[in-house]
């Protein structure tokens, strides 16, 4: 993915870090929702779901399950990551920015 950045968000979508991340994300970047950020699955109108097609949003599966939002989602299966997938995603990006 070259210079694309991985943005890791652990705060709810209405938080200041989430809003700042959306202002920063650029073409080719990826977003990984972890911890409380997986609650974005309950908000179909969250701007992160409607970014450019080449900005991909991933969800850490175990956090969605532990917060009870896993079964309500219509996110494509290839966007769900287990811990192995999380590690693989970080290996694909030379730049990682965590939003806490």
C-alpha atoms as an extended CHARMM CRD file, in Angstrom:
* protein
*
       100  EXT
         1         1  UNK       CA              0.0000000000        0.0000000000        0.0000000000  PROA      1               0.0000000000
         2         2  UNK       CA              3.0090000000        2.2450000000       -0.0870000000  PROA      2               0.0000000000
         3         3  UNK       CA              2.5170000000        5.5250000000        1.7590000000  PROA      3               0.0000000000
         4         4  UNK       CA             -1.0770000000        4.8310000000        2.7710000000  PROA      4               0.0000000000
         5         5  UNK       CA             -1.7650000000        5.3200000000        6.4530000000  PROA      5               0.0000000000
         6         6  UNK       CA             -3.6250000000        3.0490000000        8.8330000000  PROA      6               0.0000000000
         7         7  UNK       CA             -5.8420000000        4.9930000000       11.2370000000  PROA      7               0.0000000000
         8         8  UNK       CA             -6.7850000000        3.0410000000       14.3740000000  PROA      8               0.0000000000
         9         9  UNK       CA             -9.7640000000        4.5050000000       16.2140000000  PROA      9               0.0000000000
        10        10  UNK       CA            -10.8600000000        3.3510000000       19.6740000000  PROA      10              0.0000000000
        11        11  UNK       CA            -13.3270000000        6.1450000000       20.5280000000  PROA      11              0.0000000000
        12        12  UNK       CA            -17.0340000000        6.4310000000       19.6100000000  PROA      12              0.0000000000
        13        13  UNK       CA            -17.8670000000        8.0280000000       16.2640000000  PROA      13              0.0000000000
        14        14  UNK       CA            -19.2700000000       11.1930000000       17.8800000000  PROA      14              0.0000000000
        15        15  UNK       CA            -15.9950000000       11.8520000000       19.7820000000  PROA      15              0.0000000000
        16        16  UNK       CA            -13.4410000000       14.5430000000       19.0050000000  PROA      16              0.0000000000
        17        17  UNK       CA            -10.7430000000       11.9800000000       18.0250000000  PROA      17              0.0000000000
        18        18  UNK       CA            -13.1620000000       10.3920000000       15.5300000000  PROA      18              0.0000000000
        19        19  UNK       CA            -13.9990000000       13.7580000000       13.9880000000  PROA      19              0.0000000000
        20        20  UNK       CA            -10.3050000000       14.7010000000       13.7640000000  PROA      20              0.0000000000
        21        21  UNK       CA             -9.5220000000       11.3640000000       12.1280000000  PROA      21              0.0000000000
        22        22  UNK       CA            -12.1570000000       11.9170000000        9.4440000000  PROA      22              0.0000000000
        23        23  UNK       CA            -10.5720000000       15.2810000000        8.6460000000  PROA      23              0.0000000000
        24        24  UNK       CA             -7.1460000000       13.6520000000        8.3340000000  PROA      24              0.0000000000
        25        25  UNK       CA             -7.8750000000       10.4660000000        6.3980000000  PROA      25              0.0000000000
        26        26  UNK       CA             -6.6940000000       10.5820000000        2.7920000000  PROA      26              0.0000000000
        27        27  UNK       CA             -6.9820000000        8.6360000000       -0.4330000000  PROA      27              0.0000000000
        28        28  UNK       CA             -5.7310000000        5.0730000000       -0.0730000000  PROA      28              0.0000000000
        29        29  UNK       CA             -5.7940000000        5.0870000000        3.7390000000  PROA      29              0.0000000000
        30        30  UNK       CA             -7.4470000000        2.4320000000        5.8800000000  PROA      30              0.0000000000
        31        31  UNK       CA             -9.4070000000        2.8190000000        9.1160000000  PROA      31              0.0000000000
        32        32  UNK       CA             -9.5670000000        0.1290000000       11.7870000000  PROA      32              0.0000000000
        33        33  UNK       CA            -12.3370000000        0.4140000000       14.3630000000  PROA      33              0.0000000000
        34        34  UNK       CA            -11.4630000000       -1.1120000000       17.7340000000  PROA      34              0.0000000000
        35        35  UNK       CA            -12.8650000000       -0.9790000000       21.2650000000  PROA      35              0.0000000000
        36        36  UNK       CA            -15.6710000000        1.6410000000       21.5460000000  PROA      36              0.0000000000
        37        37  UNK       CA            -15.2740000000        2.6820000000       17.8990000000  PROA      37              0.0000000000
        38        38  UNK       CA            -17.0220000000       -0.5240000000       16.7930000000  PROA      38              0.0000000000
        39        39  UNK       CA            -20.2560000000        1.1270000000       17.9290000000  PROA      39              0.0000000000
        40        40  UNK       CA            -20.1010000000        2.8310000000       14.5300000000  PROA      40              0.0000000000
        41        41  UNK       CA            -21.8340000000       -0.3480000000       13.3390000000  PROA      41              0.0000000000
        42        42  UNK       CA            -25.0060000000        1.0250000000       14.9510000000  PROA      42              0.0000000000
        43        43  UNK       CA            -24.7860000000        4.2990000000       13.0280000000  PROA      43              0.0000000000
        44        44  UNK       CA            -25.3260000000        3.7780000000        9.2860000000  PROA      44              0.0000000000
        45        45  UNK       CA            -25.0740000000        7.5180000000        8.6840000000  PROA      45              0.0000000000
        46        46  UNK       CA            -21.5870000000        7.8340000000       10.2130000000  PROA      46              0.0000000000
        47        47  UNK       CA            -19.4640000000        9.7440000000        7.7000000000  PROA      47              0.0000000000
        48        48  UNK       CA            -16.7340000000        7.1070000000        7.8750000000  PROA      48              0.0000000000
        49        49  UNK       CA            -18.9620000000        4.6310000000        6.0460000000  PROA      49              0.0000000000
        50        50  UNK       CA            -19.4010000000        7.1150000000        3.1900000000  PROA      50              0.0000000000
        51        51  UNK       CA            -15.8100000000        8.1040000000        2.4320000000  PROA      51              0.0000000000
        52        52  UNK       CA            -14.1230000000        7.6390000000       -0.9250000000  PROA      52              0.0000000000
        53        53  UNK       CA            -14.2240000000        4.0940000000       -2.2690000000  PROA      53              0.0000000000
        54        54  UNK       CA            -10.4800000000        3.6430000000       -1.8590000000  PROA      54              0.0000000000
        55        55  UNK       CA            -10.6340000000        4.3610000000        1.8950000000  PROA      55              0.0000000000
        56        56  UNK       CA            -11.4270000000        1.0580000000        3.5490000000  PROA      56              0.0000000000
        57        57  UNK       CA            -12.9550000000        0.6650000000        7.0090000000  PROA      57              0.0000000000
        58        58  UNK       CA            -12.1820000000       -2.4990000000        8.9750000000  PROA      58              0.0000000000
        59        59  UNK       CA            -13.6660000000       -3.7440000000       12.2450000000  PROA      59              0.0000000000
        60        60  UNK       CA            -11.9500000000       -5.7540000000       14.9550000000  PROA      60              0.0000000000
        61        61  UNK       CA            -14.3350000000       -8.6770000000       15.2650000000  PROA      61              0.0000000000
        62        62  UNK       CA            -13.7030000000       -9.5440000000       18.9150000000  PROA      62              0.0000000000
        63        63  UNK       CA            -14.5080000000       -5.9840000000       20.0230000000  PROA      63              0.0000000000
        64        64  UNK       CA            -17.7610000000       -5.9910000000       18.0280000000  PROA      64              0.0000000000
        65        65  UNK       CA            -18.7280000000       -9.3100000000       19.5960000000  PROA      65              0.0000000000
        66        66  UNK       CA            -17.8530000000       -8.2030000000       23.1340000000  PROA      66              0.0000000000
        67        67  UNK       CA            -19.9340000000       -5.0240000000       22.7130000000  PROA      67              0.0000000000
        68        68  UNK       CA            -22.9180000000       -6.8680000000       21.2690000000  PROA      68              0.0000000000
        69        69  UNK       CA            -22.8880000000       -5.1570000000       17.8770000000  PROA      69              0.0000000000
        70        70  UNK       CA            -21.5340000000       -8.0000000000       15.7510000000  PROA      70              0.0000000000
        71        71  UNK       CA            -24.8450000000       -9.5040000000       14.6010000000  PROA      71              0.0000000000
        72        72  UNK       CA            -26.4300000000       -6.1860000000       13.6100000000  PROA      72              0.0000000000
        73        73  UNK       CA            -23.9160000000       -5.3450000000       10.9360000000  PROA      73              0.0000000000
        74        74  UNK       CA            -24.1100000000       -5.5220000000        7.1580000000  PROA      74              0.0000000000
        75        75  UNK       CA            -20.3780000000       -4.8560000000        6.7250000000  PROA      75              0.0000000000
        76        76  UNK       CA            -18.8170000000       -7.1460000000        4.0890000000  PROA      76              0.0000000000
        77        77  UNK       CA            -17.0430000000      -10.1800000000        5.5340000000  PROA      77              0.0000000000
        78        78  UNK       CA            -13.6340000000       -9.1060000000        4.1940000000  PROA      78              0.0000000000
        79        79  UNK       CA            -13.7490000000       -6.0210000000        6.4390000000  PROA      79              0.0000000000
        80        80  UNK       CA            -13.9250000000       -8.0690000000        9.6670000000  PROA      80              0.0000000000
        81        81  UNK       CA            -10.5610000000       -8.8000000000       11.2510000000  PROA      81              0.0000000000
        82        82  UNK       CA             -9.4820000000      -11.1520000000       13.9910000000  PROA      82              0.0000000000
        83        83  UNK       CA             -6.2220000000      -10.4540000000       15.8470000000  PROA      83              0.0000000000
        84        84  UNK       CA             -4.1910000000      -12.1710000000       13.1230000000  PROA      84              0.0000000000
        85        85  UNK       CA             -5.8700000000       -9.9500000000       10.5370000000  PROA      85              0.0000000000
        86        86  UNK       CA             -5.1640000000       -6.9000000000       12.7140000000  PROA      86              0.0000000000
        87        87  UNK       CA             -1.4560000000       -7.7430000000       12.7170000000  PROA      87              0.0000000000
        88        88  UNK       CA             -1.4780000000       -8.3820000000        8.9640000000  PROA      88              0.0000000000
        89        89  UNK       CA             -3.1590000000       -5.0110000000        8.3630000000  PROA      89              0.0000000000
        90        90  UNK       CA             -0.4890000000       -3.1940000000       10.3910000000  PROA      90              0.0000000000
        91        91  UNK       CA              2.1950000000       -4.9650000000        8.3670000000  PROA      91              0.0000000000
        92        92  UNK       CA              0.6760000000       -3.5900000000        5.1520000000  PROA      92              0.0000000000
        93        93  UNK       CA              1.0900000000        0.0340000000        6.2510000000  PROA      93              0.0000000000
        94        94  UNK       CA              4.3080000000        1.9360000000        6.8140000000  PROA      94              0.0000000000
        95        95  UNK       CA              2.4820000000        4.6540000000        8.7660000000  PROA      95              0.0000000000
        96        96  UNK       CA              0.0390000000        4.0280000000       11.6110000000  PROA      96              0.0000000000
        97        97  UNK       CA             -1.8190000000        6.6800000000       13.5760000000  PROA      97              0.0000000000
        98        98  UNK       CA             -3.8620000000        5.7860000000       16.6550000000  PROA      98              0.0000000000
        99        99  UNK       CA             -6.7700000000        8.0080000000       17.6340000000  PROA      99              0.0000000000
       100       100  UNK       CA             -7.3970000000        7.8610000000       21.3950000000  PROA      100             0.0000000000
